[in-house]
Amino acid sequence: MTIEVKVPDIGDFDDVPVIGILVSVGDVIAVEDPLVELESDKATMEVPSPAAGKVAEIKVTEGDTVSEGSLLLVLEGDGAGDAPTAAPAAAAAALAAPAAAQTAVTDAGFGKAHASPSVRAFARQLEIDLSKVNGTGRKGRILREDVTAMLKSTMAPAATGAASGGMGIPPIPAVDFSKFGPTEDVEMPRIKKISGPALHRSWLNIPHVTHNEEADITELDKYRKELDTQAKTEGYRVTLLSFMIKASVSALKTHWEVNSSINPDGDKLIRKDFYNIGFAADTPNGLMVPVVKDADRKGIVEISKELGDLSAQAREGKLKGPDMTGATFTISSLGGIGGTSFTPIVNAPEVAILGLTRSKMAPVWDGEAFQPRNMQPLSLSYDHRAIDGALAARFCATLKHLLGDVRRLML
């Protein structure tokens, strides 16, 4: 039988150029083998094969532009994996994750370079002329390693012995660890390869500050456990994260700046009148950030069910690009693992992210005596350009107030 392979859901991208054909007519391929390479202005992605078979026809050439649903090629196969338009989360996330992490880098002067946007941005940071770099990738494509090699070959030894990297940041020197004992290079999961540069970009571009607070969730958690007991009989769970999303939305409405983004001109804030809350989901391939859309219009039960569905899709690699884009605020919870506080990295173009660690029973003075209370640590990292310390403290105080009495979340 023949199988038509089409462009999968790649998020809000249209007319994406085909920059590489990775197979030829007659090639025998397996499920998940890369077929073609696409590139938007934000990222590069490979489209994997949804089925095993032999390449019968290739319907595109390098330079063509395609969108979701465009026919790429035809396979002759046995129908294995009979969902030719489906793609694993790793492929869709390749465009979705960088789209959520905007960058001010432009491609002026790099238009003829056979390199991805991320490599161009990397070269610009290091002040490397891509026209002088020899690409070692497929069909002469310039890789990040090629730029690094070019940097090493052109650097003159400094008087101090330390070479300056891009933006004045000295590069980390390479170390041959095999001198000291056995080593092995282990390939990083694709999700980490995708998210790593975005996190690095956010860390370098955003002046991070973290405000730590504690909220008394004693009564709220009692109510949560009651709801969870009933929810188990219906096949879903009610976790603390559901209440955190509700409380965060209420706090964001009070302090709109925390829900904003910085305008590219740097002089204005973009006020958003919608509340899409991203949450970090731990998966076998790394952290992914699904988004609960329009969280302000949903109750605890609906949010809880959606959290369960999105988390399951993340673990099974079934999330699509739109499931991970459009967040206005993100929550990263380590509560099931432990910790007392941490500094989550702001997920640009958002301006704040809330980190949660494990709650604990602690003696709290009520004015007359110490009482055992269930205290929840809160760690709010924020972009100091958009949010100052006083606003961050007020936001956390509002959050703490809301979590202190579950009835306040119903208002």
C-alpha positions as CSV (number, residue, x, y, z in Angstrom):
1,M,0.0,0.0,0.0
2,T,1.1,3.6,-0.5
3,I,1.3,6.1,2.4
4,E,1.2,9.9,1.8
5,V,3.5,11.7,4.3
6,K,2.4,15.2,5.0
7,V,3.7,18.1,7.0
8,P,2.6,17.6,10.6
9,D,1.2,20.1,13.0
10,I,4.1,22.6,13.4
11,G,2.3,25.3,15.4
12,D,1.6,28.8,14.0
13,F,4.0,28.5,11.1
14,D,3.1,28.8,7.4
15,D,5.1,28.8,4.2
16,V,8.1,27.1,5.9
17,P,11.0,26.5,3.5
18,V,12.3,23.0,2.8
19,I,16.1,23.3,3.4
20,G,17.0,19.6,3.0
21,I,15.8,16.4,1.5
22,L,17.2,13.6,3.6
23,V,16.1,10.6,1.6
24,S,16.1,9.5,-2.1
25,V,13.6,7.5,-4.2
26,G,14.2,3.8,-3.5
27,D,15.5,4.3,0.0
28,V,14.2,1.8,2.6
29,I,13.4,3.7,5.8
30,A,12.2,2.8,9.3
31,V,9.6,4.6,11.5
32,E,11.0,7.9,12.9
33,D,13.8,8.1,10.3
34,P,14.1,11.8,9.3
35,L,12.7,12.5,5.8
36,V,13.0,16.3,5.2
37,E,14.4,19.3,7.1
38,L,12.3,22.4,7.5
39,E,13.3,25.8,8.7
40,S,11.3,28.8,10.0
41,D,12.7,32.1,11.1
42,K,13.0,30.7,14.6
43,A,14.1,27.1,14.4
44,T,15.0,24.0,12.3
45,M,13.1,20.7,12.5
46,E,13.3,17.3,10.8
47,V,10.0,15.6,9.8
48,P,10.2,11.9,10.9
49,S,8.7,9.1,9.0
50,P,5.3,7.9,10.4
51,A,5.8,4.4,8.9
52,A,8.4,2.0,7.6
53,G,8.7,1.4,3.9
54,K,10.4,2.4,0.6
55,V,10.4,6.0,-0.7
56,A,8.3,5.9,-3.9
57,E,8.0,9.6,-4.8
58,I,9.4,12.8,-3.4
59,K,6.9,15.7,-3.9
60,V,9.1,18.6,-2.8
61,T,12.5,20.0,-3.6
62,E,14.9,22.2,-1.6
63,G,13.6,25.8,-1.6
64,D,9.9,24.9,-1.8
65,T,7.7,26.3,1.0
66,V,5.2,24.1,2.8
67,S,2.6,24.4,5.5
68,E,0.7,21.9,7.7
69,G,-0.8,19.3,5.5
70,S,1.4,19.8,2.5
71,L,2.4,16.5,0.8
72,L,6.1,15.7,1.2
73,L,6.5,12.3,-0.2
74,V,4.9,8.9,-0.9
75,L,6.0,5.6,0.7
76,E,5.4,2.1,-0.3
77,G,4.8,0.1,2.9
78,D,2.7,-2.2,5.0
79,G,0.8,0.6,6.7
80,A,2.7,0.4,10.0
81,G,2.0,3.6,11.9
82,D,-0.9,4.5,9.7
83,A,-1.1,8.1,10.9
84,P,1.1,9.9,8.3
85,T,0.2,13.4,9.5
86,A,1.1,12.7,13.1
87,A,4.4,13.7,14.6
88,P,6.0,13.1,17.9
89,A,6.2,16.0,20.4
90,A,10.0,16.3,19.8
91,A,9.4,17.4,16.1
92,A,6.6,19.8,16.8
93,A,8.4,21.2,19.8
94,A,11.4,22.0,17.7
95,L,9.4,25.0,16.3
96,A,7.1,25.6,19.3
97,A,9.8,25.9,22.0
98,P,12.0,28.5,20.2
99,A,8.9,30.4,19.1
100,A,8.1,30.8,22.8
101,A,11.6,32.1,23.4
102,Q,11.9,35.2,21.2
103,T,15.3,36.6,20.3
104,A,16.3,40.0,19.0
105,V,18.9,38.5,16.6
106,T,18.4,39.4,13.0
107,D,19.7,37.6,9.9
108,A,21.1,40.7,8.1
109,G,24.3,39.8,6.3
110,F,23.8,36.1,6.9
111,G,21.2,35.5,4.2
112,K,23.4,33.4,1.9
113,A,24.8,31.2,4.7
114,H,23.6,27.6,4.7
115,A,23.0,27.6,8.5
116,S,20.0,27.5,10.8
117,P,18.8,30.6,12.7
118,S,20.2,29.3,15.9
119,V,23.7,28.9,14.3
120,R,23.5,32.3,12.8
121,A,22.6,33.8,16.2
122,F,25.5,31.9,17.8
123,A,27.9,33.2,15.1
124,R,26.7,36.8,15.6
125,Q,27.3,36.5,19.3
126,L,30.8,35.3,18.7
127,E,31.3,37.9,15.9
128,I,32.1,35.2,13.4
129,D,31.7,35.9,9.6
130,L,29.7,32.9,8.4
131,S,30.9,33.4,4.8
132,K,34.3,32.3,6.0
133,V,33.1,29.2,7.8
134,N,33.4,25.8,6.1
135,G,30.3,23.7,6.8
136,T,30.7,20.1,7.7
137,G,27.0,19.2,7.8
138,R,24.9,17.7,5.1
139,K,25.4,19.4,1.8
140,G,27.8,21.9,3.3
141,R,25.5,23.0,6.1
142,I,27.2,25.1,8.8
143,L,26.9,23.5,12.2
144,R,27.5,25.0,15.6
145,E,30.7,23.0,15.9
146,D,31.9,24.6,12.7
147,V,31.5,28.1,14.2
148,T,33.2,27.0,17.4
149,A,36.1,25.6,15.4
150,M,36.4,28.9,13.4
151,L,36.5,30.8,16.7
152,K,39.3,28.7,18.0
153,S,41.3,29.0,14.8
154,T,41.0,32.8,14.7
155,M,41.5,33.7,18.4
156,A,44.9,35.2,19.2
157,P,46.3,34.3,22.6
158,A,45.5,37.0,25.1
159,A,48.0,38.4,27.5
160,T,46.1,36.9,30.4
161,G,45.8,33.5,28.7
162,A,42.0,33.8,28.6
163,A,40.2,34.3,25.2
164,S,37.1,36.4,25.2
165,G,34.0,34.9,23.7
166,G,30.8,36.6,22.4
167,M,29.5,39.5,24.4
168,G,32.7,39.6,26.3
169,I,32.0,36.3,28.0
170,P,35.1,34.0,28.2
171,P,34.4,30.6,26.7
172,I,34.6,27.5,28.9
173,P,37.9,25.8,28.1
174,A,37.6,22.2,26.7
175,V,39.0,19.5,28.9
176,D,40.1,16.0,27.9
177,F,38.5,14.1,30.8
178,S,39.8,10.8,29.4
179,K,43.1,11.7,30.9
180,F,41.6,11.1,34.3
181,G,39.5,8.0,33.7
182,P,37.0,6.2,31.5
183,T,34.5,8.5,29.7
184,E,31.6,8.1,27.3
185,D,29.8,10.7,25.2
186,V,26.0,10.2,25.7
187,E,23.7,11.9,23.2
188,M,21.3,14.4,24.9
189,P,17.6,13.9,24.3
190,R,16.2,16.1,21.4
191,I,14.0,18.0,23.8
192,K,17.1,19.2,25.8
193,K,18.9,20.1,22.6
194,I,15.9,22.3,21.7
195,S,15.2,23.9,25.0
196,G,18.9,24.3,26.0
197,P,19.7,27.2,23.6
198,A,16.3,28.9,24.5
199,L,17.1,28.7,28.2
200,H,20.6,30.0,27.6
201,R,19.3,32.9,25.6
202,S,16.8,33.8,28.3
203,W,19.5,33.6,31.0
204,L,21.8,35.9,29.1
205,N,19.2,38.4,28.0
206,I,17.0,38.7,31.1
207,P,18.2,40.2,34.4
208,H,16.8,37.5,36.7
209,V,15.8,38.1,40.3
210,T,14.1,35.5,42.5
211,H,11.7,36.4,45.4
212,N,11.1,33.6,47.9
213,E,8.0,33.4,50.0
214,E,6.0,30.9,52.0
215,A,2.2,30.4,51.9
216,D,0.0,28.6,54.5
217,I,-1.9,26.0,52.6
218,T,-3.2,24.0,55.6
219,E,-6.9,24.5,55.0
220,L,-6.6,24.5,51.2
221,D,-4.8,21.1,51.2
222,K,-7.5,19.6,53.4
223,Y,-10.1,20.6,50.8
224,R,-7.9,19.5,47.9
225,K,-7.6,16.0,49.5
226,E,-11.4,15.8,49.7
227,L,-11.8,16.7,46.1
228,D,-9.0,14.2,45.1
229,T,-10.7,11.3,46.9
230,Q,-13.8,11.9,44.8
231,A,-11.7,12.5,41.7
232,K,-10.0,9.1,41.9
233,T,-13.3,7.3,41.6
234,E,-13.8,9.2,38.3
235,G,-10.4,8.6,36.9
236,Y,-8.5,11.8,37.4
237,R,-6.5,13.5,40.2
238,V,-6.7,16.9,41.9
239,T,-3.3,18.2,42.7
240,L,-2.0,21.3,44.4
241,L,-1.0,22.6,40.9
242,S,-4.7,23.1,40.0
243,F,-5.1,25.5,43.0
244,M,-1.8,27.2,42.2
245,I,-3.1,27.9,38.6
246,K,-6.3,29.3,40.0
247,A,-4.5,31.5,42.6
248,S,-1.9,32.6,40.0
249,V,-4.6,33.8,37.6
250,S,-6.3,35.8,40.4
251,A,-2.9,37.4,41.3
252,L,-2.1,38.1,37.7
253,K,-5.4,40.0,37.3
254,T,-4.4,42.1,40.3
255,H,-0.9,42.7,39.1
256,W,-1.2,42.7,35.3
257,E,2.5,43.5,34.7
258,V,3.4,40.0,35.8
259,N,1.3,38.7,32.9
260,S,2.8,41.0,30.4
261,S,5.7,40.9,27.9
262,I,8.3,43.6,27.0
263,N,7.6,45.2,23.6
264,P,10.5,44.6,21.2
265,D,11.2,48.4,21.2
266,G,12.0,48.0,24.9
267,D,10.0,51.1,25.8
268,K,6.6,49.5,26.4
269,L,4.9,46.6,28.1
270,I,2.4,44.5,26.2
271,R,-0.6,44.1,28.4
272,K,-2.5,40.8,27.9
273,D,-6.1,40.3,28.8
274,F,-5.9,36.5,28.6
275,Y,-4.4,34.0,31.0
276,N,-2.7,31.0,29.6
277,I,-0.7,29.1,32.2
278,G,2.2,26.9,31.2
279,F,3.4,24.1,33.6
280,A,6.6,22.1,33.5
281,A,5.9,18.4,32.9
282,D,8.7,15.8,33.6
283,T,8.9,13.3,30.8
284,P,11.4,10.5,29.9
285,N,12.8,12.8,27.2
286,G,13.1,15.9,29.4
287,L,11.0,18.8,30.6
288,M,8.2,20.0,28.4
289,V,5.8,22.9,29.0
290,P,2.2,22.3,28.1
291,V,-0.2,25.2,28.4
292,V,-3.6,25.4,30.0
293,K,-5.4,27.9,27.8
294,D,-7.9,30.4,29.2
295,A,-7.3,29.3,32.7
296,D,-9.4,32.2,34.1
297,R,-12.5,30.6,32.5
298,K,-12.0,27.2,34.1
299,G,-12.8,25.7,37.5
300,I,-10.6,23.4,39.7
301,V,-12.2,20.2,38.3
302,E,-11.8,21.3,34.6
303,I,-8.2,22.4,35.2
304,S,-7.4,19.2,37.0
305,K,-8.7,17.0,34.2
306,E,-6.8,19.1,31.6
307,L,-3.6,18.9,33.6
308,G,-3.9,15.1,33.7
309,D,-4.6,14.9,29.9
310,L,-1.7,17.2,29.0
311,S,0.7,15.5,31.3
312,A,-0.2,12.1,29.8
313,Q,0.3,13.4,26.3
314,A,3.7,14.9,27.2
315,R,4.9,11.6,28.7
316,E,3.7,9.7,25.6
317,G,5.2,12.1,23.2
318,K,1.8,13.2,21.7
319,L,1.8,16.9,22.4
320,K,1.5,19.2,19.4
321,G,3.0,22.6,18.8
322,P,-0.2,24.5,19.8
323,D,-0.3,22.6,23.1
324,M,3.0,24.3,24.1
325,T,2.6,27.9,22.9
326,G,0.9,31.0,24.0
327,A,1.7,30.9,27.7
328,T,1.6,34.2,29.6
329,F,2.9,32.8,32.9
330,T,4.6,29.5,33.8
331,I,4.7,27.3,36.9
332,S,7.5,24.9,37.5
333,S,6.7,22.4,40.4
334,L,9.3,20.2,42.0
335,G,6.9,19.4,44.9
336,G,6.8,15.7,44.2
337,I,10.6,15.5,44.5
338,G,11.6,17.9,47.2
339,G,13.7,21.0,47.8
340,T,13.2,24.2,49.7
341,S,13.7,26.8,47.0
342,F,15.3,27.3,43.6
343,T,15.7,29.9,40.8
344,P,13.5,28.9,37.8
345,I,14.6,30.5,34.5
346,V,12.0,32.9,33.0
347,N,10.5,31.5,29.9
348,A,10.9,34.5,27.5
349,P,8.9,36.4,26.2
350,E,7.1,35.9,29.5
351,V,8.4,38.1,32.4
352,A,7.9,35.8,35.4
353,I,7.8,32.1,36.4
354,L,6.7,30.6,39.7
355,G,8.7,27.7,41.2
356,L,7.2,25.3,43.7
357,T,9.0,22.9,46.0
358,R,7.7,20.4,48.6
359,S,5.4,21.8,51.3
360,K,6.2,20.9,54.9
361,M,4.7,21.1,58.4
362,A,6.2,23.9,60.4
363,P,5.5,25.6,63.7
364,V,3.9,29.0,63.0
365,W,3.2,31.6,65.7
366,D,-0.4,32.7,65.8
367,G,0.0,35.4,68.4
368,E,-0.4,33.2,71.4
369,A,1.2,29.9,70.6
370,F,3.0,28.0,67.9
371,Q,0.7,25.9,65.7
372,P,1.6,23.2,63.2
373,R,0.8,24.6,59.7
374,N,1.4,23.2,56.2
375,M,3.7,25.7,54.6
376,Q,4.3,25.9,50.8
377,P,7.5,27.5,49.5
378,L,7.1,29.9,46.5
379,S,10.0,31.0,44.3
380,L,9.1,33.8,41.8
381,S,11.8,34.5,39.2
382,Y,11.1,37.7,37.3
383,D,12.5,40.0,34.6
384,H,13.7,43.0,36.5
385,R,13.2,45.2,33.5
386,A,9.4,44.7,33.7
387,I,9.0,43.9,37.4
388,D,10.7,45.6,40.3
389,G,11.3,44.0,43.7
390,A,8.3,45.8,45.3
391,L,5.9,44.5,42.6
392,A,7.3,41.0,42.9
393,A,6.8,41.1,46.7
394,R,3.2,42.4,46.3
395,F,2.4,39.7,43.8
396,C,3.7,37.0,46.1
397,A,1.8,38.5,49.0
398,T,-1.4,38.4,47.0
399,L,-0.7,34.8,46.1
400,K,-0.1,34.0,49.7
401,H,-3.3,35.6,50.7
402,L,-5.3,33.7,48.2
403,L,-3.8,30.4,49.1
404,G,-4.5,31.0,52.8
405,D,-8.2,30.5,52.4
406,V,-9.7,28.4,49.6
407,R,-12.9,30.5,49.6
408,R,-10.9,33.4,48.2
409,L,-10.2,31.4,45.0
410,M,-13.9,31.1,44.3
411,L,-14.4,34.9,44.1
